[in-house]
Amino acid sequence: MTARRALVVRGGWEGHYPVAASELFLPHLRESGFDVAVEDSLEVYADASVMDGIDLIVQCWTMGEILADEMHGLRVAVESGAGLAGWHGGILDAFRGATDFQHIVGGQFVAHPGDTVAHEIVVRPERADHPVVAGLGPRIPLTSEQYWVQTDPLCDVLATTTHQPGPDTPWREPVTMPAVWTRRWGEGRVFACSAGHSLDDLRIPEIRALISRGLVWAARPGSDDEIS
């Protein structure tokens, strides 16, 4: 059987440790049967000779700018069946001016009220059997950045997080929003997780597990894989 090909694209703002963070997941990808290539430039997205053979794109690139030909190549790859997956700023705070990218991902970071907040990632009971979150719930506690994201209704929300109001917040009631979701885009599949600000966050067993599963879920299915 020919191994599926995963492309890890990492860079952007160094505060999210793009190299060290992505390295945490490379062994899992290889153990899951992927040939893994790593790129430290967005230029690869514009190279059709590379992108045509990719089954999974793992992006760990916070902020920055993406050029039109790079965005075009990424969009074509996903719509043609390559998976797109990532966590925290690497996918949800990438390319703030690129609405085409946000359209594919289905969500965008807009704030993290407070730098360190005790909160929970709560698995939605009706999605608790999804392979990305099965057996991990129902609640995953962490103390870190809590992303406030804006999403669209195409997202299949697997888990949520709730921002609690405080005396100095402009909102006055709890606000629950997506924290983990998947979606279909053309022939491709997309996975996003809002947690994962620090390396310590990514080492939390439940966070590590759901991201690891999400990466594999998003990949173009192999001949022996079940579609779910």
C-alpha positions in Angstrom: 0.0 0.0 0.0 1.3 3.5 -0.9 1.7 5.7 2.2 -0.3 8.8 2.4 1.6 12.1 2.3 1.4 14.7 5.0 2.7 18.2 4.5 3.5 20.2 7.7 3.8 23.9 7.1 5.1 25.9 10.0 6.2 29.4 10.7 4.8 32.9 11.4 4.8 34.3 14.9 7.3 32.6 17.1 5.2 33.0 20.3 3.4 29.8 19.4 6.6 27.8 19.0 5.8 26.6 15.4 8.7 24.3 15.2 8.6 22.8 18.7 4.8 22.5 18.6 4.6 20.8 15.2 7.4 18.4 16.2 5.2 17.0 18.9 2.9 15.5 16.3 5.4 14.3 13.7 5.9 10.9 15.4 2.1 10.3 15.5 1.8 11.1 11.8 4.5 8.7 10.9 3.1 6.0 13.2 -0.2 6.5 11.4 1.4 5.6 8.1 2.1 9.0 6.6 5.2 10.1 4.7 5.8 13.5 6.3 7.4 16.5 4.6 8.1 19.7 6.6 8.2 23.2 5.0 9.1 26.5 6.7 7.7 28.6 3.9 4.3 29.2 2.5 5.7 29.1 -1.0 5.0 25.3 -1.2 1.3 26.1 -1.4 1.9 27.6 -4.8 3.8 24.5 -6.1 1.2 22.3 -7.9 3.7 19.6 -8.4 3.9 19.1 -4.6 0.3 20.0 -3.6 -1.3 17.6 -6.1 0.1 14.6 -4.2 -0.7 15.8 -0.6 -3.3 14.0 1.5 -3.0 16.1 4.6 -1.9 19.7 5.3 -1.0 20.4 8.9 -0.6 24.2 9.3 1.1 25.8 12.2 1.5 29.4 11.0 0.2 32.2 13.3 -0.5 35.6 11.7 1.6 36.5 8.7 0.4 37.1 5.1 -0.3 34.6 2.4 0.2 35.6 -1.3 -2.6 35.2 -3.9 -0.9 32.2 -5.7 -0.2 30.5 -2.4 -3.8 30.9 -1.3 -5.0 29.6 -4.7 -2.8 26.5 -4.4 -4.0 25.8 -0.9 -7.7 26.2 -1.8 -7.4 24.0 -4.9 -5.6 21.3 -2.8 -8.3 21.2 -0.2 -11.2 21.4 -2.6 -9.6 18.4 -4.5 -9.4 16.3 -1.4 -6.4 17.2 0.8 -7.2 17.6 4.4 -6.4 20.8 6.3 -5.8 20.6 10.1 -4.3 22.6 12.9 -4.7 24.1 16.3 -4.9 27.4 18.1 -3.2 30.3 16.3 -1.6 28.1 13.7 -4.9 27.7 11.9 -7.3 30.1 13.6 -5.1 33.2 13.7 -3.4 32.7 10.4 -3.5 35.4 7.7 -5.9 37.8 9.3 -6.5 39.6 6.0 -7.2 36.5 4.0 -10.9 36.0 4.0 -10.6 33.1 1.5 -8.6 31.2 4.1 -11.1 31.9 6.9 -13.9 30.8 4.5 -12.2 27.3 4.2 -11.4 27.0 7.9 -14.9 28.2 9.1 -13.6 30.2 12.0 -11.3 33.0 13.0 -9.7 34.1 16.3 -10.8 37.6 17.4 -9.7 37.8 21.1 -8.5 35.9 24.1 -9.9 37.8 27.1 -7.1 37.5 29.7 -3.8 35.7 29.0 -4.4 32.9 31.4 -7.9 31.7 32.1 -9.1 28.6 33.9 -11.7 27.1 31.6 -12.9 23.8 30.1 -13.3 22.3 26.7 -16.7 20.5 26.8 -17.5 17.7 24.4 -21.0 18.1 23.0 -23.0 15.0 24.2 -24.6 14.5 20.8 -21.1 14.3 19.1 -19.4 12.3 21.8 -19.1 9.3 19.6 -17.2 11.2 16.9 -13.7 9.5 16.4 -11.9 12.8 17.2 -13.4 13.1 20.7 -14.7 9.6 21.6 -13.8 8.6 25.1 -12.0 11.9 25.9 -14.9 13.8 27.5 -16.9 15.1 28.8 -14.8 18.0 30.1 -11.1 18.8 29.6 -9.9 21.5 32.0 -7.0 23.8 31.2 -5.6 27.1 32.3 -4.3 29.0 29.3 -5.5 31.4 26.6 -9.2 30.9 25.9 -10.0 31.8 22.3 -13.0 33.8 21.4 -13.7 32.8 17.8 -16.3 33.7 15.1 -17.5 30.7 13.2 -20.1 29.8 10.6 -22.9 27.2 10.6 -21.1 24.7 8.3 -18.9 23.7 11.2 -19.6 20.4 12.8 -18.9 21.4 16.4 -17.5 18.6 18.5 -16.7 20.6 21.6 -17.3 24.1 23.1 -15.9 26.5 25.6 -17.7 29.1 27.7 -16.4 32.6 28.4 -17.6 33.7 31.8 -18.5 37.4 32.4 -16.6 39.4 34.9 -16.9 42.9 36.4 -14.8 44.4 33.7 -16.0 42.4 30.6 -18.2 44.0 28.0 -20.4 40.9 28.0 -22.7 40.3 30.9 -23.7 36.6 30.5 -21.8 33.4 29.8 -21.0 33.0 26.1 -20.5 29.5 24.7 -18.7 29.0 21.4 -17.0 26.3 19.4 -13.6 25.1 20.5 -13.2 22.0 18.3 -14.8 21.4 14.9 -14.7 19.6 11.6 -16.1 20.5 8.3 -16.1 19.4 4.7 -14.8 21.7 2.0 -15.1 20.4 -1.6 -13.6 17.0 -1.5 -11.4 17.9 1.5 -11.9 17.7 5.3 -11.0 20.4 7.8 -10.2 20.1 11.5 -9.6 23.0 13.9 -9.0 23.1 17.7 -8.8 26.4 19.5 -6.7 25.1 22.4 -2.9 24.7 22.1 -1.4 28.0 23.0 1.7 26.6 24.8 3.8 23.4 24.6 2.4 22.5 28.0 -1.1 22.8 26.7 -0.2 20.5 23.8 1.2 17.9 26.3 -2.1 17.6 28.2 -3.1 14.1 27.3 -6.6 14.8 26.2 -5.6 17.9 24.1 -2.8 15.9 22.6 -5.1 13.0 21.8 -7.9 15.0 20.2 -5.5 17.0 18.0 -3.6 13.8 17.0 -7.0 12.2 16.1 -8.1 15.4 14.3 -5.1 15.4 12.1 -5.6 11.8 10.9 -9.4 12.4 10.5 -8.8 15.3 8.2 -6.6 13.4 5.8 -7.8 12.2 2.5 -9.2 8.7 3.3 -7.1 5.8 2.3 -8.5 2.8 0.6 -9.0 1.0 3.9 -10.4 3.9 5.8 -14.0 4.3 6.8 -15.6 7.7 6.0 -17.1 9.3 9.1 
